[in-house]
Amino acid sequence: PACVLGIDLGTTSVKAALLVGAEQGQVVAESCSRETQAHTSSLEAGPQGMEQDVQRIIRALNECLAALPQQQLQRVSHIGISGQMHGIVFWKRDKGCKWMECGTGPAFEPEEVSHLITWQDGRCSPTFLSSLPLPQSHISLATGFGCATVYWYLKKSPDFLKPYDAAGTIQDYVVAMLCDLKKPLMSVQNAASWGYFNSRSKSWNTDILKKSGFPVHLLPEVGDPGSVAGKTVCAWHGIPKGAKVGIALGDFQCSVYSCLTERTDAVLNVSTSAQLTTSMPLGFQPPEVPDPSSAVTYFPYFSGDYLAVAASLNGGNVLATFVDMVARWTDELGLQLQESAIYTKIIKAALAQNDSKLSIHPTIFGERHIPEQLASVTNIAVSDLSLGHVTRALCRGIVENLCSMLPVQRLVEMGVRRILGSGNALAKNEVLRQEVERIFPFTVVYGKDVDAAVGAAMVM
């Protein structure tokens, strides 16, 4: 029987999953994950920049596929690919990659390709963004969005763009290389995440962009999520030549697709960042212009549907920063402790504290709708200064922040009856789960493994 391969090119790791048909539908036969360790410094943007080395991302992808069983890869008929949205990578069309022989058959390596400027990139300040033309889109422009990044290069480092004649998200790049697309093809999901894209007409704001000197030749063609972008031009790690490759998808939409079965469900995902999402009624169309102060964004989903998304920039990364801070303090005190050991200990300490009057607003990374907002700690009493109290308050703050973006009352009005909890940070942190159950008055179901690689395969 044929297999479907799903791939997700994430912020920290690459994952591949092989799905096979079974009586109960598609099941995951094999999966593999590899950390990319791709973060690299940005020469142009300095400390505000967030870039990743595409060579390392593709190396992790090749390692992932090499680790999957060859006999199953040989049966792959369809490939679904998702990845981190908003970001942008540039390449030269005829020199995007070179194919070479490796232990498991042909594979490609990036050639004339820029770094990936990721969704976490902070080079576009609010002042810079306000100097740009107003997009005709239902999504507010933010730093880290592909089109905003192009504008930044145009104004700050125009020579950077000259060698390149193609651009896309990292997942669009992989699809273009596999299918040898002369012009990159992008799904509505990824296009909306770049800014300057009208989801109703499914078209770029070319008139607005051209007027301001934007290099519109870099913009990909746009197609519907779920459609086929092309076929593999070469056997790839044993996957036959001619396997159908889907148009690249947003990791968020694929994560939701992998677990959302009922319209009365909401998905709460806490991994690096955090999202609370639920599907909008059939036929819903987003407003023509965004409300910049609104914390809820409408993401294009599948079959013309939309998701209402409270996408917080503050999730597991807040806890990771807290652990890092504790590690640096202990180091300055002359003690050595592994970060993994600190994480285990702070969770254990918080479980011993059922409550904390301490109030932590944990938005150290700001939020897209209020980028200037930073974190704060209030209600500090002597009785609540233990590590357990602070960790408990921090976990509660992460959940409360999400809840303030998409309040319980609004979820009730939208008909939500159940929350599906997912993501690494929730899976590893019992305190976080306790706070979710304390704050949301719905049934909460965990273990719904939200998996973008699986979702990408299911779409195919």
C-alpha positions in Angstrom: 0.0 0.0 0.0 1.1 3.6 -0.7 2.5 5.8 2.1 2.2 9.5 2.6 5.1 11.5 3.9 4.5 14.5 6.1 7.3 17.0 6.9 7.4 19.9 9.2 10.3 22.4 9.2 9.9 24.0 12.6 11.7 26.7 14.6 13.9 24.3 16.5 13.5 21.0 14.7 12.5 19.1 11.6 10.0 16.3 11.8 9.0 13.7 9.3 6.1 11.2 9.7 5.0 8.3 7.5 1.3 7.7 7.3 -0.3 4.5 6.1 -3.9 3.6 5.5 -5.6 1.4 8.1 -9.2 0.4 8.9 -9.5 3.3 11.3 -8.1 5.8 8.8 -4.5 6.9 8.4 -2.1 6.0 11.1 1.5 7.0 11.8 3.7 4.1 10.9 7.1 5.8 11.6 8.3 9.3 12.6 11.6 10.9 13.2 12.7 14.3 14.5 16.0 16.1 14.4 17.0 19.4 16.0 18.3 21.9 13.5 20.6 23.9 15.7 20.3 26.5 12.9 20.2 29.8 14.8 22.9 32.1 13.5 23.8 35.8 14.0 22.5 38.5 11.7 25.3 40.7 10.3 22.9 43.4 9.0 20.3 43.4 11.7 22.5 42.8 14.7 20.9 41.6 18.0 17.4 42.4 16.7 17.8 39.9 13.9 16.7 36.3 14.1 18.1 34.2 11.3 18.7 30.5 10.7 21.2 28.7 8.5 19.3 27.0 5.7 22.2 24.5 5.2 21.6 23.2 8.7 17.9 23.0 8.3 18.2 20.9 5.2 20.9 18.8 6.8 18.5 18.0 9.7 15.8 17.2 7.0 18.2 14.8 5.2 19.1 13.1 8.5 15.4 12.7 9.4 14.6 11.0 6.1 17.8 8.8 6.2 16.6 7.5 9.5 13.2 6.3 8.2 12.8 2.8 6.8 13.9 2.6 3.2 11.2 0.1 2.2 8.5 2.4 3.3 10.0 5.5 1.7 10.0 3.6 -1.6 6.2 3.3 -1.3 5.6 7.1 -0.8 3.2 8.5 -3.4 2.4 11.9 -1.8 4.5 14.4 0.2 2.9 17.1 2.4 5.2 19.8 3.7 4.5 22.5 6.4 6.8 24.9 8.2 7.2 28.1 10.2 5.1 30.9 8.8 5.9 34.6 8.3 9.6 34.0 7.7 11.5 34.5 4.4 14.4 33.0 2.5 15.8 34.2 -0.8 17.5 32.1 -3.5 18.7 32.2 -7.1 16.2 30.2 -9.3 18.6 28.2 -11.3 21.1 27.7 -8.5 18.8 27.1 -5.5 20.3 23.7 -4.8 22.5 20.9 -6.0 21.5 17.3 -6.1 24.1 14.7 -4.9 24.2 11.1 -4.1 24.1 10.1 -0.4 23.8 6.8 1.4 20.0 6.6 0.9 19.9 7.8 -2.7 19.9 11.3 -4.2 19.4 14.4 -1.9 19.7 18.1 -2.4 21.8 20.7 -0.6 21.2 24.4 -0.7 23.5 26.4 -3.0 22.9 30.1 -3.6 20.5 30.6 -0.8 20.3 33.3 1.9 19.7 32.7 5.6 16.1 32.2 6.7 14.9 35.4 8.4 12.4 33.9 10.8 9.1 34.9 12.3 10.9 35.8 15.5 13.0 38.5 13.8 12.7 41.9 15.5 14.5 44.2 13.0 11.4 46.1 11.9 10.6 48.5 14.8 7.1 50.0 15.2 8.5 53.3 13.8 9.8 51.5 10.7 6.6 49.6 10.2 4.5 52.8 10.4 6.7 54.3 7.6 5.5 51.5 5.2 2.4 51.8 2.9 -0.8 50.5 4.5 -1.5 46.9 3.3 -4.9 45.9 1.9 -5.2 42.9 4.2 -7.2 41.7 7.1 -4.0 41.0 9.0 -1.9 43.7 10.6 1.7 43.9 9.5 4.3 42.9 12.1 8.1 42.5 12.3 9.1 39.1 11.1 6.6 39.1 8.2 8.2 38.3 4.9 7.1 41.5 3.1 8.2 43.7 6.0 11.6 42.1 5.9 12.0 42.8 2.2 11.1 46.5 2.8 13.8 46.5 5.6 16.4 45.3 3.1 15.2 47.7 0.5 15.8 50.6 2.8 18.7 49.5 4.9 20.7 47.1 2.7 19.5 47.2 -0.9 22.6 45.3 -2.3 21.6 42.3 -0.3 18.6 41.6 -2.5 20.4 41.9 -5.9 21.7 38.3 -6.3 18.3 36.8 -5.7 15.3 36.3 -8.0 13.1 34.0 -5.9 11.8 34.0 -2.3 9.4 32.0 -0.1 9.0 30.5 3.4 11.5 27.7 4.2 8.8 25.2 3.3 8.1 26.9 -0.1 11.9 26.6 -0.8 11.9 22.9 -0.1 8.8 22.3 -2.4 10.4 24.4 -5.1 13.6 22.4 -5.0 11.8 19.0 -5.0 9.7 19.9 -7.9 12.2 22.2 -9.7 9.6 25.0 -9.9 10.8 27.8 -12.1 8.7 30.2 -10.0 8.0 29.4 -6.3 4.4 28.5 -5.5 2.9 29.5 -2.1 -0.3 28.6 -0.3 -2.9 31.2 0.7 -1.9 30.3 4.3 1.7 31.3 3.9 1.0 34.3 1.7 -1.4 35.7 4.3 1.4 35.3 6.9 3.7 37.6 4.9 1.5 40.7 4.9 0.3 42.7 1.8 -1.9 39.8 0.8 -5.7 40.0 0.3 -7.2 36.6 1.4 -10.6 37.4 -0.1 -9.3 38.0 -3.6 -6.3 35.6 -3.0 -3.9 38.1 -4.5 -0.9 40.2 -3.5 -1.3 44.0 -3.1 0.8 44.5 -6.2 -0.4 48.0 -6.9 0.5 49.2 -3.4 3.8 47.4 -3.5 4.9 48.6 -6.9 4.2 52.2 -6.1 6.7 52.0 -3.2 9.4 50.3 -5.3 8.9 46.9 -3.7 10.6 44.1 -5.9 7.3 42.3 -6.8 9.2 39.8 -9.0 10.2 38.1 -5.7 6.6 37.3 -4.8 5.6 33.7 -5.4 2.5 32.5 -7.3 -0.3 31.7 -4.9 -2.5 28.5 -4.8 -5.0 26.8 -2.6 -3.9 24.8 0.4 -4.4 21.1 -0.3 -3.5 21.4 -4.0 -0.5 19.7 -5.6 2.5 22.0 -6.4 4.3 19.5 -8.6 6.1 16.1 -8.6 9.6 15.1 -7.4 12.0 15.6 -10.3 14.4 13.1 -8.8 14.3 10.1 -6.5 14.8 11.5 -3.0 16.1 9.3 -0.2 14.5 6.4 -2.0 11.2 8.1 -2.5 10.3 7.5 -6.2 10.7 10.2 -8.8 7.3 11.5 -9.7 5.8 11.5 -6.2 3.2 14.3 -5.8 4.2 17.2 -3.6 1.6 19.4 -2.0 1.8 23.2 -2.0 3.6 24.1 1.3 1.3 24.8 4.2 1.4 26.8 7.5 2.6 24.8 10.5 -0.1 26.2 12.6 -2.9 25.2 10.3 -1.4 21.7 10.0 -1.1 21.3 13.7 -4.8 22.2 14.1 -5.8 19.9 11.2 -4.0 17.0 12.9 -6.4 17.1 15.9 -9.4 19.3 15.4 -12.4 17.1 14.6 -15.4 19.0 16.1 -16.4 22.6 15.4 -17.1 22.8 19.1 -13.5 22.2 20.0 -10.8 24.8 20.7 -7.1 23.9 20.5 -4.7 25.3 23.1 -1.1 24.8 22.1 1.8 25.8 24.2 5.2 25.1 22.7 7.8 27.8 22.0 5.0 30.3 21.6 1.3 29.7 22.5 -1.9 29.7 20.6 -5.6 29.4 21.4 -7.7 28.7 18.4 -11.2 27.7 17.3 -12.8 27.4 13.8 -15.1 30.2 12.6 -18.6 29.4 11.3 -18.9 28.3 7.7 -19.0 31.1 5.2 -17.2 33.5 7.6 -15.2 36.3 5.8 -12.6 38.4 7.8 -13.1 42.2 8.0 -11.6 44.2 5.1 -9.2 46.0 7.4 -7.6 44.7 10.6 -8.2 46.2 14.1 -4.5 46.7 15.1 -5.4 46.5 18.8 -7.3 43.2 18.4 -5.5 40.2 19.9 -7.4 37.8 17.6 -6.3 37.1 14.0 -8.2 35.2 11.4 -6.0 32.6 9.7 -6.9 31.1 6.3 -7.5 27.4 7.0 -8.7 24.8 4.4 -11.6 24.8 1.9 -12.1 28.5 2.4 -12.6 28.3 6.1 -10.9 30.5 8.7 -9.6 29.9 12.2 -9.9 32.6 15.0 -6.4 32.6 16.6 -5.1 34.3 19.7 -1.4 33.8 18.8 0.8 34.8 21.8 4.5 35.4 21.4 4.9 34.2 25.0 4.7 30.5 25.7 7.3 27.9 26.6 10.0 30.5 25.6 9.1 32.4 28.8 9.7 29.4 31.0 12.9 28.7 29.1 14.1 32.3 29.7 13.2 31.9 33.4 15.2 28.7 33.6 18.1 30.3 31.8 18.0 33.3 34.3 18.1 30.9 37.3 21.0 29.0 35.7 22.9 32.2 35.2 22.3 33.3 38.8 23.5 30.0 40.2 26.5 30.2 37.9 27.3 33.7 39.2 27.1 32.3 42.7 29.7 29.7 41.7 27.4 26.7 41.5 26.9 24.5 38.4 23.4 23.2 37.6 22.2 21.7 34.3 19.2 23.6 32.9 17.2 20.3 32.6 17.8 19.7 36.4 16.6 23.3 37.2 13.4 22.8 35.1 12.5 19.6 37.0 13.2 21.2 40.3 11.1 24.4 39.7 8.1 22.4 38.5 8.4 20.2 41.6 8.6 23.3 43.8 5.5 24.8 42.1 3.5 21.6 42.5 4.0 22.0 46.3 2.5 25.5 46.2 -1.2 25.2 45.4 -1.6 29.0 45.1 0.4 32.2 44.7 -0.8 35.7 45.3 2.1 36.9 43.2 0.9 38.2 39.8 3.2 37.9 36.8 2.4 39.4 33.5 4.9 37.3 31.4 5.0 39.2 28.1 8.8 39.5 27.9 8.6 39.1 24.1 5.8 41.7 23.7 2.7 40.8 21.7 2.0 41.6 18.1 -1.0 43.7 19.0 1.0 45.6 21.7 4.6 45.2 20.7 5.8 47.8 23.3 4.3 45.9 26.3 6.9 44.2 28.4 6.6 41.9 31.4 5.8 42.9 35.0 5.5 41.4 38.5 3.0 42.8 41.0 1.4 41.9 44.3 4.8 40.9 45.7 4.5 39.8 49.3 7.2 38.2 51.6 5.1 35.1 51.9 5.2 34.4 48.1 8.9 34.6 47.2 9.8 31.0 47.1 10.8 29.3 43.8 7.6 27.4 43.9 5.4 30.5 44.3 7.2 32.3 41.5 7.0 29.4 39.1 3.3 28.8 39.9 2.6 32.5 39.3 4.6 32.4 36.0 2.7 29.4 34.7 -0.6 31.0 35.6 0.5 34.2 33.9 1.2 32.4 30.6 -2.3 30.9 30.6 -4.0 34.2 31.8 -2.3 36.1 29.1 -3.7 33.8 26.4 -7.1 34.0 28.1 -7.1 37.8 28.0 -6.5 37.6 24.2 -9.5 35.2 23.5 -11.7 35.4 26.7 -13.8 32.6 28.0 -17.0 34.5 27.4 -16.1 34.8 23.7 -15.3 31.1 23.5 -18.7 30.3 25.0 -20.4 32.6 22.5 -18.6 30.7 19.7 -20.0 27.4 20.9 -16.8 25.9 22.4 -17.4 23.0 24.6 -14.0 21.3 24.9 -10.4 22.3 24.8 -7.7 20.1 23.3 -4.4 20.8 25.0 -1.2 20.2 23.1 2.4 21.2 22.7 5.7 20.3 24.4 5.4 22.9 27.1 2.0 21.6 28.2 3.0 18.0 28.0 6.1 18.5 30.2 4.6 20.8 32.8 1.9 19.7 35.1 1.7 23.1 36.8 0.8 24.6 33.4 -1.9 22.0 33.0 -3.4 22.7 36.4 -3.6 26.4 35.6 -5.3 25.7 32.3 -8.0 23.7 34.1 -8.3 26.4 36.8 -8.9 29.2 34.2 -11.0 27.6 31.5 -14.4 26.2 32.5 -14.4 23.5 29.8 -13.5 19.9 29.6 -9.8 19.8 28.8 -8.4 16.8 26.9 -4.6 16.3 26.7 -2.5 13.9 24.7 -4.1 15.2 21.5 -0.7 15.3 19.9 -0.8 18.3 17.7 1.6 17.4 15.0 2.2 19.6 12.0 4.0 16.9 10.1 1.1 14.5 10.6 -1.4 17.3 9.6 0.6 18.0 6.4 0.4 14.3 5.5 -3.3 14.1 6.3 -4.1 17.0 4.0 -2.6 15.1 1.1 
